[in-house]
Amino acid sequence: MINYQKITLVYMKKIWMICLMLGSLPAFAQQEGVVVTYEKEHFWSKIYDRLTFLSEEERSRIKTTWGTHDEGYKTKGQLFATASESKYNDLEPEADGGWRGRVSEFMVYRNLDTERKTEIEEFAGKTLVIDDSLKAPSWKVLNKIKEINGYMCMMAVAEDTVRDAKLTAWFANDLAFNTGPERYFGLPGLIMELNVNDGEVIFTAIKVEKKPLTEEVKLPKKMKGKKITTADYDKTLKTYINDSMKSHRNPYWNIRY
């Protein structure tokens, strides 16, 4: 005689086990992470001081056009980060009087487990895909602290020899994510502020949200552009800046500063 009650119990037990497994899948896929919105401020009157071919009259006119150093041109970017991965993108600018500017293609993906990176950058009208191993700046942590957006941060400095830039970073030990805005990373805490060349460009974390992350931090499946290495990119960047300077052209309008 068929024991329908026993069959029903076995069947229900299997369904329960399947539901339990399915319900646990998101927990395995998700990782504790952070979403950070950065404000990037360009102080063009300072950046133009790098153009050694400008006359004093031209420098004076530029400073009049761009105003004082008190406020720069602002853009925003967003970082998604977990303990093992991070991805940074520019954000679309807010419409100004119905006009919205075009954002050039830019993304930085880092995988700390594999020690690899993939960067997509629109460089002087061309889209490049930089796929290479990770190499962090040679940071030196100093005994200085300050509060940024509610987090106590420590100071670190480094040199960007490719762009001839001095880097000053402030990182939060309480946010144990080895990452930061754009290409900057490699400190034992999230970079909350980054100053390039004594205020020519300043990144500031204006919003920090802790949340589980899944696909937000993953590398896009489709990427279009010319694949190059970091060494090739650095060489291309140096050549472009040097050639522009020799031709008395501002290179920083067409490349990422």
Order of alpha helices (4+ residues) and beta strands (2+ residues): alpha-beta-alpha-alpha-beta-beta-beta-beta-beta-beta-beta-beta-beta-beta-beta-alpha
